[in-house]
Amino acid sequence: MQLRYAFRLYPDTGQQMALAKAFGCARVVFNDGVRAREDARRAGQPFPKAGELSVRLITEAKRTAERSWLSEVSAVVLQQSLRDTERAYRNFFASLKGTRKGPRIGPPRFKSREDTGQSIRFTANARWSITSSGRLNLPKIGAVKVKWSRTLPTTPTSVTVIKDAADRFFASFVIDTDPAADAVRMPDTDRTIGIDLGLTHFAVRSDGTEIDSPRFLRRAEKKLRKAQKELSRKQKGSKNRDKTRLKVARAHARVTDARREFHHRLSTRLISENQGIAVEDLSVKALARTRLAKSVHDAGWSSFLSMLEYKAERYGRTLVKIGRFEPTSQTCHVCGTVDGPKPLNIREWTCTACGTVHDRDHNAAINVKTAAGLAVSACGAPVRPGAIPAQREETGSHGFPTEPRAT
């Protein structure tokens, strides 16, 4: 399977200017591709093919006075920007036909220079390389300093340079994982577990272990509110507003990074300790429309479950999702009696049939494990077969054993 490994970049002033130029050229080519498609649609003509657009919008455009500056950046960056246009239209048409999973998406829109997130991609044809001193050498940009948090397991196939809203630069490498190395890294085990996600505790395991919810957004809310008020007082278009906007973006980035680090560490620990994991398929979108919306978003359940999915696929584990309408909080795991719905303020209840006193979350975690078919003895009994397709997610150095830094 393919994964992405992200590392922080520290370009100097000249390299930042070269990257800004590359971001701008890629944005212009993308917009030109969207405009050419829209002009053909309005004229009732067939959409121009990728090869035709490449010749017209890149090769021939470089010879004109209006687009001569396109030759100042790598041609691969421009070609990849056109590929992004093609992919955006393919996803749009697949969404219209209903062959694409997830909610419907609209047609591609023009990119703006005011967009906070920008990126360019270099494939092997661009002849980028990692120098002997550990720098990332990019064509027409130079050797950029990289903060290596761990060694790349295999040779990357491409690298994407990303600038986020907090003006931070990252290099995202695409690699193909080695199944043999992953099997050695995560040996098989006979343990299985059920997990109940919540807000009082982030997760409660079927063995009774409670994992506290860090509440990263709630803890930083006071500083974020103060920074946002300061931003609202700045005059639009002023340099002070730009500085304050950057301050707000960095404050939000710290919250996001801390939450992602927590998710990576917890998901890796659960995958390494258990052969089978059962979770509930929560409707996060519906819960985000309730009065608990801020707490639900702060917990980041969707991100955590996505990490569990691709890590289970990578390391040969089994992840089972049970239906969200399963009455896990209403059923006694001892006698199986369904005791009816209970409000969220009731954290303990007594079964009317057998008299067992239940902790609400621990009882739900045991029922999740039972409903998933993982409630078997830990003496080598097999768990439910079938792998969960992994998503291509942005992974970093979070939660993995420390290895020698790249040189």
BELMOSUL-V281884 format. One record per helix or strand of 2 or more residues. SS is the DSSP state (2 for helix, 1 for strand). FROM is the first residue (numbers start at 0). TO is the last residue. Records with the same first field share a line. If there is no record, write none. Layout:
# BELMOSUL-V281884
SS=FROM-TO + FROM-TO
This chain:
# BELMOSUL-V281884
1=1-9 + 117-122 + 128-129 + 135-137 + 141-146 + 157-162 + 168-175 + 191-196 + 200-204 + 209-211 + 275-279 + 317-321 + 347-349 + 356-358 + 393-394
2=12-41 + 49-58 + 60-62 + 67-71 + 74-96 + 123-125 + 178-184 + 215-231 + 238-272 + 283-286 + 292-298 + 300-313 + 359-370
